[in-house]
Amino acid sequence: MSDAQVTTRRAFRRTDDYNPGTSKLKLVEKTLPLPLLPTSVLVKVHAVALNYRDANIANGGNPWPVLPNGILGNDAAGEVIAVGDKVRTLVLGDKVGPIIDTEYISGREVGRSWLAADEDGVMADHIVFDEAVLCKLPTHLDWVEAATIPCAGVTAWSALKGMSIGQTVLIQGTGGVSMFALKLARAAGLRVILTSSSDKKLEQMKEKFASPPILTINYATSPDWNQEVLRLTRGVGVDIVIENGGTGSLVKSLKCTRRGGIVSQVGYLAKQNPMELAELVSTIIDRRVILRGINAGSKHDTEDCCAALSASQASLDDLIDRIFPFEQAEEAVQYIWEGRQIGKVVLKL
């Protein structure tokens, strides 16, 4: 093992106190698991990108079981500072981040283990992972930009698979995955329709991405927004939807997707009510829509996404909404919980 010269780490663990107004995180210090196992890697974390999932877990809303008082966060970028003596794919100084489902390497695995849920996450100043679950991140990006890739970036990448130049994508909302999808879609030559409940956010997006222009719909003032999508596409429907609402929006998304199109279900931001899915089966059959669940992606997906970003030398700074110091993790999580962001919120160490 290389000499890491560090033996402890600071990390934010959940309090699991879900009462409104109470602290959701606690900063703790713990000894690192040293010496490293033969294939383990010690990473000095420089940035942790947050997702809605983090705020949802911290407030008790995750629909799957989570490790009690676990460490939050599944998006990080850091520097390799020590390696086990059998590590072959990484060296000191590499810019890396862990995949968020550590059981999902090739895409054929049947198990799952999610950071910040089934196992501790990455909201810490140092993390230790097996080399098999670490990916090299694009070297042209700074730490803050690179930290957005493993979850939001790979989710957007996976959700857009199968698109072709000139097709139309409907992107719901202005959160991290949505903004990453918008960035990738425009780079791939896709026409974008963006929805939000805020006219202010939509105007900001139109100004920010003025050429070529994006189309926008306020779903709060246009409750039949699926009809508006059909109007904008001359009755055909979009080729693909980045769907993150869940039961409240899924059927409408299906209804405004072209026959044979794709709906990529990436999230569940709205309150979930099975009664809203009464037309689900009939609509899927009628429109021949492919409904696919997107749970980020495999290690191979992560590598492909990073390769594309490296090849294009794409900058991701325009995806960053706000940067918080690591010590203000509580405030950053609350900021996301209140839905104040447009894009990514990142903790910088």
KAJOVEN-V579160 format. One record per residue. RES is the residue in one letter. SS is DSSP state (a for helix, b for strand, c for the rest). PSI is psi in radians with two decimals (none if undefined). D_LAST is the distance of its C-alpha to the last C-alpha in Angstrom with 1 decimal. Layout:
# KAJOVEN-V579160
res->RES ss->SS psi->PSI d_last->D_LAST
res->RES ss->SS psi->PSI d_last->D_LAST
This chain:
# KAJOVEN-V579160
res->M ss->c psi->2.46 d_last->24.7
res->S ss->c psi->2.74 d_last->22.6
res->D ss->c psi->1.93 d_last->21.3
res->A ss->c psi->-0.45 d_last->17.7
res->Q ss->c psi->0.54 d_last->18.0
res->V ss->c psi->2.41 d_last->15.8
res->T ss->c psi->-0.24 d_last->17.6
res->T ss->b psi->2.90 d_last->15.6
res->R ss->b psi->2.71 d_last->12.5
res->R ss->b psi->2.46 d_last->11.1
res->A ss->b psi->2.69 d_last->11.7
res->F ss->b psi->2.00 d_last->13.0
res->R ss->b psi->2.61 d_last->16.7
res->R ss->b psi->2.55 d_last->19.1
res->T ss->c psi->-0.36 d_last->21.8
res->D ss->c psi->0.46 d_last->24.3
res->D ss->c psi->1.85 d_last->25.8
res->Y ss->c psi->0.15 d_last->26.8
res->N ss->c psi->2.41 d_last->28.7
res->P ss->c psi->2.43 d_last->27.9
res->G ss->c psi->-0.03 d_last->26.0
res->T ss->c psi->2.79 d_last->24.7
res->S ss->c psi->2.34 d_last->21.2
res->K ss->c psi->-0.26 d_last->20.0
res->L ss->b psi->2.67 d_last->17.0
res->K ss->b psi->2.22 d_last->16.8
res->L ss->b psi->2.18 d_last->14.0
res->V ss->b psi->2.80 d_last->15.6
res->E ss->b psi->2.35 d_last->15.4
res->K ss->b psi->2.64 d_last->17.5
res->T ss->b psi->2.40 d_last->18.9
res->L ss->c psi->2.65 d_last->17.9
res->P ss->c psi->1.44 d_last->21.0
res->L ss->c psi->2.63 d_last->22.1
res->P ss->c psi->2.76 d_last->24.1
res->L ss->c psi->2.53 d_last->23.1
res->L ss->c psi->2.82 d_last->25.8
res->P ss->c psi->-0.63 d_last->27.5
res->T ss->c psi->0.27 d_last->25.7
res->S ss->b psi->2.73 d_last->22.3
res->V ss->b psi->2.34 d_last->19.1
res->L ss->b psi->2.22 d_last->16.0
res->V ss->b psi->2.26 d_last->12.8
res->K ss->b psi->2.02 d_last->9.5
res->V ss->b psi->2.31 d_last->7.1
res->H ss->b psi->-0.39 d_last->4.9
res->A ss->b psi->2.50 d_last->5.7
res->V ss->b psi->2.07 d_last->8.2
res->A ss->b psi->2.37 d_last->11.2
res->L ss->b psi->2.72 d_last->13.6
res->N ss->c psi->2.84 d_last->17.3
res->Y ss->a psi->-0.61 d_last->20.4
res->R ss->a psi->-0.67 d_last->21.0
res->D ss->a psi->-0.82 d_last->18.0
res->A ss->a psi->-0.64 d_last->19.6
res->N ss->a psi->-0.77 d_last->23.0
res->I ss->a psi->-0.77 d_last->22.3
res->A ss->a psi->-0.47 d_last->20.8
res->N ss->c psi->0.25 d_last->24.0
res->G ss->c psi->0.35 d_last->26.4
res->G ss->c psi->0.05 d_last->27.4
res->N ss->c psi->2.29 d_last->26.7
res->P ss->c psi->-0.10 d_last->30.2
res->W ss->c psi->2.74 d_last->29.5
res->P ss->c psi->2.59 d_last->29.1
res->V ss->c psi->2.68 d_last->25.6
res->L ss->c psi->2.23 d_last->24.8
res->P ss->c psi->2.32 d_last->25.2
res->N ss->c psi->0.61 d_last->22.1
res->G ss->c psi->2.87 d_last->20.0
res->I ss->b psi->2.31 d_last->16.3
res->L ss->c psi->2.89 d_last->15.4
res->G ss->c psi->2.39 d_last->14.0
res->N ss->c psi->0.17 d_last->15.5
res->D ss->b psi->1.99 d_last->13.5
res->A ss->b psi->2.71 d_last->10.8
res->A ss->b psi->2.33 d_last->10.4
res->G ss->b psi->-3.13 d_last->9.8
res->E ss->b psi->2.29 d_last->11.9
res->V ss->b psi->2.11 d_last->15.0
res->I ss->b psi->-0.15 d_last->15.4
res->A ss->b psi->2.57 d_last->18.5
res->V ss->b psi->2.61 d_last->21.3
res->G ss->c psi->2.84 d_last->24.4
res->D ss->c psi->-0.08 d_last->27.7
res->K ss->c psi->0.05 d_last->28.9
res->V ss->c psi->2.28 d_last->26.0
res->R ss->c psi->-0.36 d_last->27.5
res->T ss->c psi->-0.20 d_last->25.5
res->L ss->c psi->2.64 d_last->22.2
res->V ss->c psi->2.90 d_last->21.6
res->L ss->c psi->2.36 d_last->19.0
res->G ss->c psi->-0.23 d_last->16.6
res->D ss->c psi->2.47 d_last->17.2
res->K ss->b psi->2.06 d_last->14.7
res->V ss->b psi->2.90 d_last->15.1
res->G ss->b psi->2.58 d_last->14.7
res->P ss->b psi->2.61 d_last->17.1
res->I ss->c psi->2.71 d_last->19.9
res->I ss->c psi->-0.35 d_last->20.0
res->D ss->b psi->1.76 d_last->23.5
res->T ss->c psi->-0.06 d_last->23.7
res->E ss->c psi->-0.07 d_last->27.5
res->Y ss->c psi->1.44 d_last->27.9
res->I ss->c psi->-1.07 d_last->28.1
res->S ss->c psi->-0.34 d_last->31.3
res->G ss->c psi->-0.08 d_last->32.0
res->R ss->c psi->-0.07 d_last->35.1
res->E ss->c psi->2.59 d_last->33.6
res->V ss->c psi->-0.32 d_last->35.0
res->G ss->c psi->3.07 d_last->32.4
res->R ss->c psi->2.60 d_last->28.9
res->S ss->c psi->1.80 d_last->25.9
res->W ss->b psi->2.34 d_last->23.0
res->L ss->b psi->2.48 d_last->19.5
res->A ss->c psi->0.06 d_last->18.9
res->A ss->c psi->-1.39 d_last->22.7
res->D ss->c psi->-0.41 d_last->24.8
res->E ss->b psi->2.92 d_last->22.1
res->D ss->c psi->2.58 d_last->18.6
res->G ss->c psi->-2.67 d_last->15.8
res->V ss->c psi->0.19 d_last->12.3
res->M ss->c psi->1.27 d_last->10.2
res->A ss->b psi->2.87 d_last->9.1
res->D ss->c psi->-0.28 d_last->7.1
res->H ss->b psi->2.50 d_last->10.3
res->I ss->b psi->2.66 d_last->13.1
res->V ss->b psi->2.20 d_last->16.7
res->F ss->b psi->2.74 d_last->19.0
res->D ss->b psi->2.54 d_last->22.3
res->E ss->a psi->-0.43 d_last->22.5
res->A ss->a psi->-0.42 d_last->24.7
res->V ss->a psi->0.15 d_last->22.1
res->L ss->b psi->2.45 d_last->19.5
res->C ss->b psi->2.51 d_last->19.9
res->K ss->b psi->2.34 d_last->19.2
res->L ss->c psi->2.72 d_last->17.4
res->P ss->c psi->2.27 d_last->18.8
res->T ss->c psi->-0.34 d_last->18.0
res->H ss->c psi->-0.19 d_last->18.8
res->L ss->c psi->2.59 d_last->15.9
res->D ss->c psi->3.06 d_last->12.6
res->W ss->a psi->-0.72 d_last->9.5
res->V ss->a psi->-0.82 d_last->9.6
res->E ss->a psi->-0.79 d_last->13.3
res->A ss->a psi->-0.56 d_last->13.5
res->A ss->c psi->-0.30 d_last->11.6
res->T ss->c psi->-0.13 d_last->14.6
res->I ss->a psi->-0.88 d_last->17.2
res->P ss->a psi->-0.66 d_last->17.8
res->C ss->a psi->-1.20 d_last->18.9
res->A ss->a psi->-0.79 d_last->19.7
res->G ss->a psi->-0.83 d_last->20.6
res->V ss->a psi->-0.59 d_last->22.8
res->T ss->a psi->-0.82 d_last->24.4
res->A ss->a psi->-0.72 d_last->25.4
res->W ss->a psi->-0.84 d_last->26.6
res->S ss->a psi->-0.66 d_last->28.7
res->A ss->a psi->-0.46 d_last->30.1
res->L ss->c psi->0.02 d_last->31.4
res->K ss->c psi->2.38 d_last->33.2
res->G ss->c psi->-0.08 d_last->36.8
res->M ss->c psi->2.70 d_last->36.6
res->S ss->c psi->2.70 d_last->38.7
res->I ss->c psi->2.33 d_last->38.7
res->G ss->c psi->-0.17 d_last->40.4
res->Q ss->c psi->2.97 d_last->39.8
res->T ss->b psi->2.35 d_last->38.5
res->V ss->b psi->2.38 d_last->35.5
res->L ss->b psi->2.11 d_last->35.0
res->I ss->b psi->2.18 d_last->31.3
res->Q ss->b psi->2.15 d_last->30.8
res->G ss->c psi->3.09 d_last->28.3
res->T ss->c psi->0.47 d_last->25.3
res->G ss->c psi->-3.00 d_last->22.4
res->G ss->a psi->-0.86 d_last->19.9
res->V ss->a psi->-0.74 d_last->22.6
res->S ss->a psi->-0.76 d_last->25.2
res->M ss->a psi->-0.62 d_last->23.5
res->F ss->a psi->-0.72 d_last->22.6
res->A ss->a psi->-0.69 d_last->26.3
res->L ss->a psi->-0.75 d_last->27.5
res->K ss->a psi->-0.83 d_last->25.7
res->L ss->a psi->-0.69 d_last->27.1
res->A ss->a psi->-0.76 d_last->30.5
res->R ss->a psi->-0.66 d_last->31.0
res->A ss->a psi->-0.49 d_last->30.1
res->A ss->c psi->0.05 d_last->32.7
res->G ss->c psi->0.59 d_last->35.4
res->L ss->c psi->2.62 d_last->35.5
res->R ss->b psi->2.35 d_last->36.9
res->V ss->b psi->2.30 d_last->34.5
res->I ss->b psi->2.15 d_last->35.5
res->L ss->b psi->2.35 d_last->32.6
res->T ss->b psi->2.65 d_last->33.2
res->S ss->b psi->2.84 d_last->31.6
res->S ss->c psi->0.04 d_last->33.0
res->S ss->c psi->2.04 d_last->31.8
res->D ss->a psi->-0.60 d_last->33.8
res->K ss->a psi->-0.80 d_last->31.2
res->K ss->a psi->-0.69 d_last->28.6
res->L ss->a psi->-0.70 d_last->31.3
res->E ss->a psi->-0.68 d_last->32.3
res->Q ss->a psi->-0.70 d_last->28.7
res->M ss->a psi->-0.68 d_last->28.7
res->K ss->a psi->-0.62 d_last->32.1
res->E ss->a psi->-0.71 d_last->31.1
res->K ss->a psi->-0.62 d_last->27.9
res->F ss->c psi->1.16 d_last->29.9
res->A ss->c psi->-0.46 d_last->33.2
res->S ss->c psi->2.00 d_last->34.6
res->P ss->c psi->2.68 d_last->35.8
res->P ss->c psi->2.64 d_last->35.9
res->I ss->c psi->2.66 d_last->34.7
res->L ss->b psi->2.54 d_last->37.0
res->T ss->b psi->2.65 d_last->35.8
res->I ss->b psi->2.28 d_last->37.2
res->N ss->b psi->1.89 d_last->36.5
res->Y ss->c psi->-0.26 d_last->37.3
res->A ss->c psi->-0.71 d_last->37.6
res->T ss->c psi->-0.23 d_last->40.4
res->S ss->c psi->1.35 d_last->41.8
res->P ss->c psi->-0.47 d_last->42.1
res->D ss->c psi->0.90 d_last->44.1
res->W ss->a psi->-0.44 d_last->41.3
res->N ss->a psi->-0.57 d_last->42.4
res->Q ss->a psi->-0.61 d_last->45.7
res->E ss->a psi->-0.65 d_last->43.9
res->V ss->a psi->-0.77 d_last->42.1
res->L ss->a psi->-0.66 d_last->45.5
res->R ss->a psi->-0.75 d_last->46.9
res->L ss->a psi->-0.41 d_last->44.2
res->T ss->c psi->0.32 d_last->45.0
res->R ss->c psi->0.70 d_last->48.7
res->G ss->c psi->-0.11 d_last->49.2
res->V ss->c psi->-0.75 d_last->47.7
res->G ss->c psi->2.87 d_last->44.2
res->V ss->b psi->2.81 d_last->40.9
res->D ss->b psi->-0.53 d_last->40.3
res->I ss->b psi->2.58 d_last->37.1
res->V ss->b psi->2.32 d_last->35.2
res->I ss->b psi->1.69 d_last->31.5
res->E ss->b psi->2.09 d_last->32.3
res->N ss->c psi->0.23 d_last->29.8
res->G ss->c psi->-0.75 d_last->32.0
res->G ss->c psi->-2.47 d_last->34.0
res->T ss->a psi->-0.56 d_last->37.5
res->G ss->a psi->-0.35 d_last->37.8
res->S ss->a psi->-0.23 d_last->37.4
res->L ss->a psi->-0.85 d_last->38.1
res->V ss->a psi->-0.69 d_last->41.9
res->K ss->a psi->-0.66 d_last->41.6
res->S ss->a psi->-0.75 d_last->39.3
res->L ss->a psi->-0.68 d_last->41.9
res->K ss->a psi->-0.36 d_last->44.6
res->C ss->c psi->0.26 d_last->43.1
res->T ss->b psi->2.41 d_last->42.3
res->R ss->b psi->2.74 d_last->45.0
res->R ss->b psi->2.21 d_last->47.3
res->G ss->b psi->0.06 d_last->45.8
res->G ss->b psi->-3.00 d_last->42.3
res->I ss->b psi->2.38 d_last->39.0
res->V ss->b psi->2.04 d_last->36.9
res->S ss->b psi->1.91 d_last->33.5
res->Q ss->b psi->1.89 d_last->32.4
res->V ss->c psi->-0.23 d_last->28.6
res->G ss->c psi->-3.02 d_last->28.0
res->Y ss->c psi->0.99 d_last->29.7
res->L ss->c psi->-0.57 d_last->28.4
res->A ss->c psi->2.89 d_last->31.8
res->K ss->c psi->2.29 d_last->33.8
res->Q ss->c psi->2.24 d_last->35.6
res->N ss->c psi->1.84 d_last->39.4
res->P ss->a psi->-0.43 d_last->41.5
res->M ss->a psi->-0.35 d_last->44.5
res->E ss->a psi->-0.02 d_last->43.0
res->L ss->a psi->0.37 d_last->43.5
res->A ss->c psi->-0.56 d_last->47.3
res->E ss->c psi->0.15 d_last->47.7
res->L ss->a psi->-1.00 d_last->45.0
res->V ss->a psi->-0.79 d_last->47.4
res->S ss->a psi->-0.63 d_last->50.1
res->T ss->a psi->-0.72 d_last->47.6
res->I ss->a psi->-0.78 d_last->46.0
res->I ss->a psi->-0.80 d_last->49.6
res->D ss->a psi->-0.73 d_last->50.9
res->R ss->a psi->-0.01 d_last->48.2
res->R ss->c psi->0.62 d_last->47.6
res->V ss->c psi->2.48 d_last->43.9
res->I ss->b psi->2.04 d_last->41.5
res->L ss->b psi->2.05 d_last->39.0
res->R ss->b psi->2.36 d_last->36.1
res->G ss->b psi->2.35 d_last->33.2
res->I ss->c psi->1.99 d_last->29.8
res->N ss->c psi->1.16 d_last->27.4
res->A ss->c psi->-2.09 d_last->24.7
res->G ss->c psi->3.05 d_last->26.2
res->S ss->c psi->3.06 d_last->26.9
res->K ss->a psi->-0.66 d_last->25.1
res->H ss->a psi->-0.67 d_last->27.8
res->D ss->a psi->-0.73 d_last->26.9
res->T ss->a psi->-0.78 d_last->23.3
res->E ss->a psi->-0.70 d_last->24.5
res->D ss->a psi->-0.74 d_last->27.0
res->C ss->a psi->-0.80 d_last->24.6
res->C ss->a psi->-0.67 d_last->22.3
res->A ss->a psi->-0.71 d_last->25.6
res->A ss->a psi->-0.73 d_last->26.7
res->L ss->a psi->-0.68 d_last->23.6
res->S ss->a psi->-0.74 d_last->23.8
res->A ss->a psi->-0.67 d_last->27.5
res->S ss->a psi->-0.19 d_last->27.3
res->Q ss->c psi->0.63 d_last->24.2
res->A ss->c psi->2.39 d_last->23.3
res->S ss->c psi->2.53 d_last->20.5
res->L ss->c psi->0.19 d_last->18.5
res->D ss->a psi->-0.45 d_last->17.1
res->D ss->a psi->-0.04 d_last->20.0
res->L ss->a psi->-0.19 d_last->18.8
res->I ss->b psi->2.13 d_last->15.8
res->D ss->b psi->-0.85 d_last->16.9
res->R ss->b psi->2.52 d_last->14.0
res->I ss->b psi->2.21 d_last->10.3
res->F ss->b psi->2.59 d_last->9.1
res->P ss->b psi->2.62 d_last->6.5
res->F ss->a psi->-0.68 d_last->5.4
res->E ss->a psi->-0.27 d_last->8.5
res->Q ss->a psi->0.58 d_last->10.6
res->A ss->a psi->-0.68 d_last->10.9
res->E ss->a psi->-0.81 d_last->14.6
res->E ss->a psi->-0.65 d_last->15.2
res->A ss->a psi->-0.73 d_last->13.6
res->V ss->a psi->-0.72 d_last->15.9
res->Q ss->a psi->-0.65 d_last->18.7
res->Y ss->a psi->-0.74 d_last->18.3
res->I ss->a psi->-0.71 d_last->18.9
res->W ss->a psi->-0.57 d_last->21.6
res->E ss->c psi->-0.07 d_last->23.5
res->G ss->c psi->0.59 d_last->23.4
res->R ss->c psi->-0.19 d_last->22.2
res->Q ss->c psi->2.69 d_last->20.1
res->I ss->c psi->1.64 d_last->21.6
res->G ss->c psi->-2.52 d_last->19.6
res->K ss->b psi->2.48 d_last->16.0
res->V ss->b psi->2.27 d_last->13.4
res->V ss->b psi->2.43 d_last->9.8
res->L ss->b psi->2.30 d_last->6.6
res->K ss->b psi->2.30 d_last->3.8
res->L ss->c psi->none d_last->0.0
